[in-house]
């Protein structure tokens, strides 16, 4: 499992992010405090507080290509 902090401050960013992560077969969650949603769910993402960075949890160790594609959204790695 890999975790990174991401920032999705604009609606366009959320759409672009979901389009990218949906192409990958492994499960991913977004965690903001106690709230956890499926990272591939646009509605789930909009239920989170997007004014702060949120944690993307990737349930795969083979995610280097995904991390390259979402590099623009990553604010810091854990």
Secondary structure, DSSP 8 states (H G I E B T S, - for coil): -EEEEE---SHHHHHHHHHHHTTSSS-EEEEETTEEEETT-HHHHHTS-TTS-EEEEES-S--HHHHHHTGGGEEEE-
